[in-house]
Amino acid sequence: MKNHMMKLNPSPFKMIKEGNKTIELRLYDEKRKMISVGDTITFVNTADSYDTLCVKVTDLFLVHLMSYIKTYHCWNVVIRRKI
C-alpha cells in the first residue's frame, strides 16, 4: 500500500472532512494511474498546508466523459471512511 499526496481546494476539502463528499474526481493521468484500492491519499488544504486529511481508497472507477472538444478519461476515488 502506498500513500499519495494531493492538493484540494478548501470547499471540497471541508466537505470530505465532514463526510458530505465521498467521491473525488481526477484526471486519469500518469500520477493517478499509480493509485490502487487500499492505498491512502493525504489531501492537503490549498488554503492551509498544515491542514491535511488522510483517507483510504476503497474503490476506483474509470469514467469516460464527453467534451465538446474531445473525450477525456477520468476516474473517481470513492472515500468511505477516514483512517
N, C-alpha and C positions, 0 to 999 in steps of 0.2 A: 504494500500500500504506500502511496505517495501523498505528499501534501503539496497543493498548488496555491499560489498567491494570486489574487485578483482584486483589482480596484473596483469599487462600487460607489455610485453617487449616493448622497445622503438619504434621499427619499426611499429608493429600493432597499438600501442597507437597513433603514429603520423598519421597513415592512417585513423583511426577512427576520430581523431580530425579534420582532413582536409576534411572529408566527402568522402574519397575514399574507405573506408571499412565500410560496413553496416551490416555485419554478423560476429558474434563471435562464434566459435565452442568450446564447452567444454564437458568434460566427464559428463555424466548424473549420478552424484554421489549424496549422501545424501544432500550435501550443495546446489547443483544446483536444486534439486527437490523442494526446498523451494521457488524458483523464480516463479513469476506469471506475466502474462501480466498486465501492469500498474505499476509494481514495477520500481524502479530505480536502476541502477548499477553505483557505483563510481569506475572507473578504476584508479588505481594508477600506474604511470610510474615506472618500476623497476629501472630505472637509476636515478630517482629523485623523492623521495616520496612526495615532495611538489607539484609535477606536477600531478594534478588529472583532471578527466573528468567525469561529471555526465550525464548519458543518460537514456532514458526511454525505457523499454522493450515493444515493440509493437506486437511481435509475438514470439511464441515458436514452434519449430519443432523437433519432435523426428525422428532421422535418424539412421537406422541400418547400421553399417559399417562392412564389412567382413575383417577380418585379416587372415593372413596365420596361425596364432596360434589359435585364437578363435574369436567369434563375440563380439563386444563391442557396447553398446548402448550410443549414443551421441546425442546432440541436439544443435541447433543453436539459438542464441539470435539475432533477427533482430532489428537493431537500425536504425530508420528512421529519428530521429531528436534529437538534443541536447536540454536540458532544462536549 
